[in-house]
């Protein structure tokens, strides 16, 4: 059933795009048609795809927080072209927004933001102006999803011709382990469809198969949760860098893992982050030690990734290199936790 006809598809020449409701998901409170448009013109195809990807990331963060820490903090995620470019967790919503913006301010320009808390005037000021020092400088966003918006916040964040769409859905305040999308994921391919189980794996830091190689350092459970949830909902191959509860570099969509390492480091450095002591998440195992060296040279101290059960020699080489470079290696079986997404 068609709910909304879109102006066009991913590109202007792709006409007759529409959003159709899944008749089997009428009870889903986080379905896209459950998000009320509070400000801005009608949604576009790209806005809806960003909203869908943002929901994947924020629900995975919340699910892992619920499972591992029995609570869900304030979460803010910034999306650009489907991938997180900023994400943070904090007890105070304004702090979560500030940390999220600091992740990659350049990429966030023209991006999409989602939160599990309502947006008031002071939060809108942060989204619009932080960390600009010039009085008239402001950040342009294409879309924001939150449980609700104060009227003054909508005025601050609005753009000419309604180009900033603001979606409200009170269900975002109820994120925990259950709101993960559990229905099969369907993808059109030429001649048919691919159907697979949805992305329902949730990181469990008490997993009996979790192996730690190296001297255990002080660490923050929040960083593991955030890095895993971001990396496993970003286009693979992905290397995700997190430090002190915020994303500092996301190297996504690379054909080789060392390239993803280099990209994550470059993005973190471009935004002025100190990588020393950061945690790196890899969405699958390291085939060679070159990626380990890139991360070690940048100052990474903990790597969380998967291991292979059919190539113990190569896994041992990775663990040995981490030990040589002073990195603590955390691994789970690839068959259990591989985080490929968006192929």
C-alpha positions in Angstrom: 0.0 0.0 0.0 1.4 3.3 -1.1 1.7 5.8 1.8 3.6 8.6 0.1 4.6 9.4 -3.4 8.1 11.0 -3.5 9.2 13.7 -5.9 11.8 11.4 -7.3 14.2 8.6 -6.3 17.9 8.7 -5.3 18.6 11.0 -8.3 16.3 13.5 -10.0 15.9 11.4 -13.2 14.6 8.4 -11.2 10.9 9.3 -11.3 7.8 7.7 -9.7 9.5 6.9 -6.3 7.1 6.0 -3.5 7.1 4.7 0.1 4.9 1.6 0.5 3.8 0.3 3.9 4.7 -3.3 4.7 1.3 -4.8 5.4 2.9 -7.3 7.9 4.4 -4.5 10.0 1.4 -2.5 10.9 2.3 -2.7 14.6 5.9 -1.4 14.3 6.1 1.9 16.3 9.3 2.7 14.5 8.1 2.2 11.0 8.9 5.2 8.8 5.3 6.2 8.4 5.0 6.4 12.2 7.3 9.5 12.1 5.2 12.6 11.9 6.6 15.4 9.8 6.7 18.4 12.2 8.6 20.9 10.0 9.8 21.0 6.4 8.6 19.9 3.0 7.7 16.3 2.0 10.4 13.7 2.6 12.6 12.6 -0.2 13.9 9.1 -1.1 17.3 9.9 0.3 15.8 11.3 3.5 13.9 8.1 4.1 17.0 6.0 3.5 18.9 8.1 5.9 16.2 7.7 8.5 16.1 4.0 8.0 19.9 3.7 8.4 19.8 6.1 11.5 17.2 3.8 13.1 19.5 0.8 12.6 22.4 2.5 14.4 20.5 4.0 17.3 18.5 0.9 18.0 21.6 -1.3 18.0 23.3 1.2 20.4 20.3 1.0 22.7 20.0 -2.8 22.5 23.6 -3.3 23.5 23.3 -0.8 26.3 20.2 -2.5 27.6 21.8 -5.9 27.5 25.2 -5.0 29.0 24.5 -2.1 31.3 20.7 -2.5 32.0 20.1 1.1 31.0 20.0 3.3 28.0 21.6 6.7 28.1 21.0 9.8 25.9 22.0 8.9 22.4 22.7 11.2 19.5 23.7 9.9 16.0 24.7 11.9 12.9 24.3 10.3 9.5 25.8 11.3 6.2 25.0 9.2 3.0 23.8 6.4 5.3 26.8 6.1 7.5 27.4 7.5 11.0 29.8 10.5 11.0 29.1 11.4 14.6 27.7 9.4 17.5 27.8 9.8 21.3 26.3 8.6 24.5 26.0 10.6 27.7 23.9 11.0 30.8 23.0 14.6 29.7 21.3 15.0 26.3 23.1 18.3 25.6 26.4 16.6 26.2 25.5 13.7 23.9 24.7 16.3 21.2 27.9 18.2 21.7 30.1 15.0 21.6 28.2 13.8 18.5 28.9 17.1 16.7 32.6 17.0 17.6 33.0 13.6 15.9 33.2 14.8 12.3 31.8 18.4 12.0 32.7 18.6 8.3 30.8 15.5 7.3 27.8 16.4 9.5 27.1 19.4 7.3 24.0 18.6 5.3 23.5 15.4 7.3 20.7 13.7 9.2 20.5 13.5 13.1 18.5 11.2 15.3 18.2 11.2 19.1 16.2 9.4 21.8 15.4 12.6 23.5 13.3 15.6 22.6 14.8 18.7 21.0 14.4 22.0 22.9 15.7 25.5 22.2 19.1 25.0 23.8 19.6 21.7 22.0 18.6 23.3 18.7 21.2 26.0 19.3 23.8 23.3 19.7 22.8 21.5 16.6 22.7 24.8 14.6 25.7 26.7 16.0 28.2 24.5 18.0 31.2 25.0 17.8 31.0 28.0 15.6 32.3 31.2 17.1 30.9 33.6 14.5 27.5 34.9 15.6 25.8 34.3 12.2 27.5 31.0 11.4 25.1 28.0 11.5 25.1 24.3 10.6 22.8 23.2 7.8 21.0 19.8 8.4 18.7 18.0 5.9 16.8 16.1 8.5 16.3 15.4 12.3 14.3 12.7 14.0 13.5 13.0 17.7 10.6 12.1 20.1 9.4 15.7 19.9 10.4 19.3 19.1 9.7 22.5 21.0 8.3 25.3 18.7 11.3 27.5 19.2 13.6 24.6 18.3 11.8 24.2 15.0 12.3 27.9 14.2 16.0 27.7 14.9 16.6 24.5 12.8 14.3 25.4 9.9 15.7 26.1 6.5 14.5 28.0 3.5 12.0 26.1 1.4 11.5 23.5 4.1 14.8 21.8 3.3 15.3 20.6 6.9 12.7 17.9 7.7 11.9 17.3 11.3 10.3 14.0 12.2 8.7 13.3 15.6 8.1 9.9 17.1 7.6 9.4 20.8 8.6 5.7 20.5 12.2 6.9 20.3 12.1 7.5 24.0 11.4 3.7 24.6 14.5 2.3 23.0 15.9 -0.8 24.6 16.7 -4.3 23.4 13.2 -5.0 21.9 12.9 -2.3 19.2 15.4 -4.0 16.9 13.8 -4.8 13.6 13.4 -8.5 13.7 11.6 -9.1 10.4 13.5 -10.5 7.4 15.5 -8.0 5.3 14.5 -8.0 1.6 16.6 -6.6 -1.2 15.7 -6.5 -4.9 18.2 -7.9 -7.3 17.9 -8.3 -11.0 15.5 -11.2 -11.6 14.4 -11.6 -8.0 14.9 -10.8 -4.4 17.4 -11.7 -1.7 15.9 -12.4 1.7 18.0 -12.8 4.8 17.6 -12.6 8.6 17.7 -9.0 9.8 20.7 -7.6 11.7 19.6 -9.0 15.1 23.0 -9.9 16.7 23.6 -7.8 19.9 27.0 -7.6 21.5 27.3 -9.3 24.9 30.5 -8.4 26.8 29.9 -11.4 29.1 30.0 -13.8 26.1 32.0 -17.0 27.2 33.7 -17.0 23.8 35.2 -13.6 24.2 39.0 -13.9 24.2 41.3 -11.2 25.4 45.0 -11.2 24.4 47.4 -8.8 26.2 47.5 -7.0 29.5 44.0 -5.8 30.3 43.8 -2.0 30.4 41.2 0.2 32.0 38.4 0.5 29.5 34.8 1.9 29.3 32.0 -0.6 28.4 30.3 2.4 26.6 33.2 2.6 24.1 32.9 -1.1 23.2 29.1 -0.8 22.8 29.3 2.4 20.7 32.1 1.2 18.5 30.4 -2.1 17.8 27.0 -0.6 17.1 28.4 2.1 14.7 30.7 -0.3 12.9 28.2 -3.0 12.4 25.6 -0.6 10.9 28.1 1.1 8.6 28.9 0.0 5.0 31.6 -2.6 5.2 34.5 -2.9 5.3 34.5 -0.7 8.3 37.0 0.4 11.0 35.4 2.5 13.8 37.4 4.6 16.3 35.7 5.6 19.6 37.1 7.4 22.6 35.5 8.7 25.8 31.9 7.9 24.7 32.1 9.4 21.2 32.8 8.4 17.6 36.1 10.1 16.5 36.7 8.4 13.1 34.6 6.0 10.9 36.4 4.4 7.9 33.6 2.8 5.9 33.0 1.1 2.6 36.6 0.2 1.8 37.6 -2.8 -0.3 40.6 -3.6 1.9 40.8 -3.5 5.7 44.1 -1.6 5.9 42.4 1.1 3.7 39.6 1.3 6.2 42.1 1.7 9.0 43.8 4.5 7.2 40.6 6.3 6.4 39.4 6.1 10.1 42.6 7.5 11.3 42.6 10.3 8.7 39.1 11.3 9.5 39.9 11.4 13.3 43.0 13.5 12.7 41.2 15.8 10.3 38.7 16.6 13.0 41.5 17.3 15.5 41.0 14.2 17.7 43.7 12.8 19.9 43.6 9.1 19.0 46.0 8.0 21.8 44.3 5.4 23.9 41.3 5.0 21.5 39.4 1.8 20.9 39.1 0.5 17.3 36.3 -1.9 16.1 36.7 -3.9 13.0 33.6 -5.5 11.4 35.5 -8.6 10.6 38.9 -10.2 11.1 42.2 -8.8 10.1 43.7 -10.8 7.2 47.2 -9.3 7.6 49.1 -7.3 10.2 49.3 -4.1 8.2 46.0 -2.7 9.5 47.2 -3.4 13.1 50.3 -1.3 12.4 48.3 1.6 11.1 46.1 1.7 14.2 49.1 1.2 16.5 51.0 4.1 14.9 48.0 6.3 15.5 47.9 5.5 19.2 45.0 2.9 19.4 45.4 0.8 22.5 42.4 -1.7 22.2 41.1 -3.5 19.1 37.8 -5.4 19.1 37.3 -7.6 16.1 36.4 -11.2 15.2 38.7 -14.3 14.8 38.6 -17.2 12.3 38.2 -20.7 13.5 39.6 -22.1 10.3 42.9 -20.2 10.2 44.5 -20.3 13.6 48.0 -19.5 12.3 46.9 -16.2 10.8 44.9 -15.3 14.0 48.0 -16.1 16.0 50.0 -13.7 13.8 47.5 -10.9 14.4 47.5 -11.5 18.2 51.3 -11.6 18.2 51.5 -8.3 16.3 49.0 -6.6 18.7 51.1 -7.8 21.6 54.3 -6.4 20.0 52.6 -3.0 19.4 51.1 -2.8 22.9 47.5 -3.3 21.8 45.0 -5.4 23.8 43.1 -7.6 21.4 39.5 -8.6 22.1 37.9 -11.2 19.7 34.8 -13.2 19.2 34.2 -15.9 16.5 33.6 -14.4 13.1 30.7 -16.8 12.5 28.9 -15.3 15.6 29.6 -11.6 15.4 30.8 -10.5 12.0 29.4 -7.1 11.4 29.1 -6.8 7.6 26.4 -4.4 6.6 25.2 -2.6 3.4 26.7 -4.8 0.7 
